[in-house]
Structure formats: C-alpha cells, structure tokens
C-alpha cells in the first residue's frame, strides 16, 4: 500500500514539474532567425571593405588635389577626385543598403513562414470537420442502404466522399508539418522539438499616404535606383566640367556628353518605373484593405449561420452532419479572412522596408 501511494505521489510530482513548451512570438522568432543567419557577418565585411576604399579615395584626393599644374588641369583633377570620392561613398552606401535589405528579408521570411503555419492550422481543423461530416453521412447512408432506401451507387458515392475527406485531412496535416518544419529550420530549432506559436494575425499598422514627392524622398533607400542616381550624378559632374573646358565638336566633350546622356536616361527611366511601382503598391494596399472588409462580412454571416445551426441542432431541427457543414463553412470563412490579412501584411512589410525612415 505504501508502494502504491509512493508511486502516485511521484506521478503527481512529475506532472507538476513537466516542462511546458515555450510559445514563441513573432519578435522572438525573428530574433532567432537573425542570430542564425551568417549573411550579416558577410555584409559587415563588405561595408568594412567599402569604408577602406572610401578612406583610400580621400587620401588620394588630398594628395592629388594640390599637385601643381595649370588652372584647368587643377580644376579637372579636383573634379575627378571629387567624383571618385563620391563613387566610393556610393559603394559604401550600397553595401549598407544591402545589409538593411538582407536584415529586412529575414523579417519578411519569418512572417511568411509563421503565416503559413497559422493558415495550415485552420486548414487542418476545417478538413477534420469535413471528414466528420462525411463520416456521419456515410454511416447514415449505410443504414439507408441496408434498409433498401438507397442504391449501391449512392452508397459508393458516399463512401468515396468519406475517403476523399480522409485524404484531405492527411494532406492538410502534411502541409502543416511541412510549414512548421520550414519555420523551425529558419529559426534554428531542432526539427523534432515542439513548436508553439503565440501569434495573433492582425493587420500591421501603416500610416503613410502616397504623395508625388514620396518617390524622390526615398531615392537613397532603393539599391537599384540609388546606384543609377550615383552614376548619373558622377557623369553629370564630369560633363559640366568638360562643357566649361571644351567645344561641342571636341572628342572629350562628345565622350563626356555621351556618358552623361546614357546615365541620365537610365536614371530617369529607373525613377519613372520606381515611382509608378510605388503608386501601384499604395493602390494595391487600398484594394487589399477593402478585401479584408469584404471577408469580415463573409465571416460575420458564416458565424451567424454557425450559431443558428447550433440552436437548430439543440431543437432537433437539423442533424449533427448539417451542423458540421456550417462549422466547416465558418472555418473556411476564417481561413479566407486570415489569407486576406496576410496578403495585406506582406504588402505592408514590403513598403515598410522602403519607407521605414520616412
């Protein structure tokens, strides 16, 4: 008897001291993914290399700027030194932008993976409800067939629906496992460990409104656009010097003008594309916001129908299979609303990367 009591006490103690799996927030998962990434180290080396190049350019500039020669020669040398220093500064800026882009890519990727898991969780729940509904329908049809009320073909169709629902559950569970494993890999968790999320998927805050000046204010945030702007500024500076020193028919003038025109057109074309895309992103965000409102209405209707079905079941007006049908529709509406919020949030993340300092 004492032995039995001792065993019971030990079992109770084990139950009390058992570890509860940690529920990870989005912020914690992002930090874990950042700690696991090696890209930050590589980008720091690139920035350090660009910083060294800039310091070398400044040192050369200080040596060459006052190295004798006539007024025009000195002017040329001073301007070219200025341009070369600017190019070195641009390379440093581009290296810093790449570091920021890679850091933000981790945030976006973790959000995307977490959203996949949350979506798949509802998908599994909905598939199980559909399976329970199909199972009840098959069992009812089996009894009807035994009583001679339906044909064998009807019974086979019901059985096929049930088997299909079982397959849907297995596929949904497989998708959830895959999404969860992808997230574990990204944040550096052991694949066999349990992953619990403390995440409520809601709309991310976004307060900016589009203005025609917005595109110009973020030139230095977009790598491609800033790179073309740097080329344009450097070639423009060299051409202005050449324009003061040479005639339009001189070879030096023609070469400088050609380089300037090519870089100017490339920059203007890139800026027009960038500005058009930015306007489109804001328009898309408005559309995605409206879609959330539409899904809110669908969810409200589905929730009411679900509640009504609960009441009808209690009154014996419908079967449990019918109630499960309404529950499945409700879960599908929840999943659709979740998807619309996710699409909105991913667009917000893309815009925040570009406009975060505005």
N, C-alpha and C positions, 0 to 999 in steps of 0.2 A: 504493500500500500504506500509506504514511504517512497518507494522507487517510482511509482506512478505519479505521485504528487511532484517529485523532483523533476520528472520528465515534462510535466505540464508547465511547471514554473520556468524551466529552461526555454520551452517553446514560446511562452509569453514574452520572455526577455528578448528572444531572437526577433520576435515580431516587432517589438518596440524599437529595437536598435537597428533594424534593417534600413539601409540607405534608400532615401527617396531620390529618384533620378532628377538631376537638375533640369529645370525648364529654361531654355535659352531664349533670350530676347534677340531682336534683330541687331541691336547695337553690339551685343556680346558676340554674335556670330560674325559680324563684320570685323570686329577686332581680332577674333581668332583667325579669320582668313587673311587679314593684313599681316599678322605675326608669322603665318605660314609662308607667305609669298616671299620669293627671293628677288622679285623684279625691282623692289625699292632699292636694294643694295646696288644693283646694276645701274639704275638711274642716278644714284648718288655718285657713282664713278663717272658717268657721262657728264654730270654737272660739274664735278671737280675738274675734269679734263677741259671742258669749255671755259671754266674760270681761269685755268692756267693759260689757255690760248689767249684769252682776253688780256691777262696781265702781260703776256709776251707782246701782244699788239700795242699795248700802251707804252711799253718800254721801247719798242722800235720807233713808235711815233715820236717819243720825246727825243730820241737820238737823231732822227731824220729831219725833224721839223726845222732845225736850225743849222743845217749842214751846208750853208753857203749857197751860192748861185744867184742868178738874177731874180728880179721881182716875179716874173711869170713862172720861172722854174720853181721858185719857192712856193708860189700860190698853188701850182699843180701838186707839188709834193705834200703840202699841208692838207689839201683837199683829199688826196688819195689816202693819206694817213687817217684822216677823219672817217672816210668811207670804210677802210679796212678795220678800224676800231669798231665802227658801227656793226659791220658784219660779224665780228667776234662777239659783240654784245647780243646780236640776234641769235647766234648759235647757242649762247648761254640761255637766252630766253626760251628757245625751242626745247632745250634739254629740260628746263624747269616745267614747261607746259606738258612735255611727255610724262614726266614724273606725276604731275597732277592728274593727267588723263588715266594713267595706269592705276593710281590710287582710287579714282572715282569708278574705274571699271570694276574693281573689287566690290565696291558698294552696290553697283548695279547688278553684278552677277549673283551676289548673295541674296539680294531682294528677289531676283528672278527665281532662284532655286527654292527659297522659302515659299514664294507664291505658288510654285509648282506643287510643293508638298501640301499646302493648305487646300489647293484645288482638288488634288487627288484624294485627300481625306474625305471631302464631301462626296466625291465620285464613288468611293468605296461604300459609304453609308447609303447613297442612293441605289447603288447596284444591289446591295443586300436587301433593301426594301422591295425592289422589283423582283428579286429572287423569291422572297417570302410570299409575295403576291402571286407569282406564277406557280409556286408550290401548292398554295391553297386552291388555286384554280384547277390544277392537275388532279389533286386529291378529290375535289368535288366532281370533276368530270369522270374520274374513275368510278365513283359511286353511281353516277348517272348512266355510265356505260353498262355497269353490272345490272342495273335495273332496266336496261334496254331503252333508255330515253335518248341516247345519242349514238352516233355511228362510231365504228372503229377509226374511221378517218378523223372525226372530230377529236377523239381521244389521242390519236397520234399527233395531231397538231398541237394539242395542249401539252403533251409530253415534250415535243420539240421546243415549245416556248419556255418550258421549265428548264430544259437542258441548256438552251441558249442563255437564259438568265444566270445559270450556274457558271457558264463560261465567262459571262460579263463580269461576274464577281471576281473570278480568278484573274482576269486581265486587269481589272481595276486595282486589285491588291498588288499585282506585279508592277503596275505603273507607279503605285505609291512606294513600293520598296525601291524601285529604280531611282525615283526622285529623291527619296530620303538618303540613299547611298551617295548620290551625286553631291548632295549638300554636305554629308559627312566628309567626303573626300576634299571638298573645297575648304572646309574649316579645319581639317586635320583631326577629325575624330576617328576613333577605332571603328571599322565597319561593323563589328559585332556589338558595339555599345548601343544602348538605347538612346534615342534622340526624341526629346520632348520640347515642343515649341511654346513659348509664352508670347505669342504674336496675335494681335487683332488687326486684321487687314482693313484699314480705313484710308480715306483719301489723304494723301500727303498735302500739307499746306503749300500754297503757291499764290503769291500776292502780286506778282509783276503783271503789268499790262503792256501790250505792244505799242511802241511809238516809232515813227520813222527814224529817230535818232538812235534807237536802241542798237541797231546793227553796227553803226560806227563806234559806239561806246564799248563794244566787245571785240574789236579787231584783234587785240592782243591776247584774246582767250582761245581763238581758234588757230590750231597749228598751221594748217594749210594756208589760211587767209593771211596770217601774220608772216609766214615765210615769203609769200608773194609780195606783201607790202614791203618787207625788208629789201627784197631785190629791186622793187620799184623805187624806193627811196634812195638806195645807193646809186642806181643808174641815173636817176634824175639829178642827183647832186653832181655826178661826174659830167653829165651833159651840160648842165648850167655853166660849169667851169669852161668846158670846151666851146660853148657858144660865145663866151666872152673873149676867147683867145683865137679862134679860127673863123674862117669864112665858110659859108654853107657848101662850097664846092671842094673844100679840103677833105682829104681822106679821113683824118682824125675826127673831123666834125661828123661826117657821114656814119662812121662806125659808132660813135657815141650816140648819135641820134637814133640809129637803128636799134641799139641795145635798149635805149630808153623807151622807144615806142613798143618794142616787144614786151618788156616788163610791165609797162603801163597797161597795155591791153590785157595781159594775163591777170594783173591785179584787179582791174575794173571788171573783167568777166567773172573772176572768183568772187568779188564783192557782190555783184548783182545776183549770182547764184546763191550766195550765203544769205543775203537779205531776203530773197524770195523764199528760201527754205525756212528762214526764221519766221516770216509771216505765216507760212503754211503750218509750222509747228504750233503756233498760237491758235490758228483756226482749228487744227486737229484737236487741240486741248479743249476748246469750247465744245466741239462735237462729242468728244469722249465724256465730258461733263454732262451733257444732255442725255447721253446714253445711260449714264448711271441713274438719272432721274426716271427714265423710262423703265429700267429694271427695278427701281424702287416700287413703281406702281404694279408691275407684274408680281413682285414678291408680296406686296400687300394683298393682292387678290388671291394668290396661292395660299397665303397664311390664313385668310378668312375661310377659304374653301376647306382647308385642313381642319380648322376649328369646327366648322359646321359638320364635317364628316365625323368628327369625334362625338358630337352631340347626337347625330343620327344613329351612330352605332350603339350608343347608350340606350337609345329608344327602340332599338331593334329594327330600324328602317332600312339599314344597309348592312352588308356583310363586312367581315374583317378584311377581306380581299379588296373590297371597294375603298375602305378607309386607307389601306396601304397604298392604293393607287393615288389618292390625294396627297398622302405623305410623300410619295416619290415625286409628284409634281412640285410640291413645296421645296424639296431638296434640290430639284433641278433649277427652280427659280433662284434659290440661294446661290447655287453654283454660277448661274448666269450673271447675277449681280456681282459676285466676287470677281468674276472674269472682267467685267466692265470696270471695276475699281482698279484691278491690276493693270489693265491697259492704260488707264489714266495715270496711275502712279509711275509706270515706266516712262511715259512721255514727260512727266514732271522731273524725273531723275535726269533725263537727257537734257532738259532745259536748265536745270539747276547746275549741271556741270559747266555749262556755258555762261550762265548769268549769276552764278553764286555770289559774286562780289559786287553786283550792281545795286 
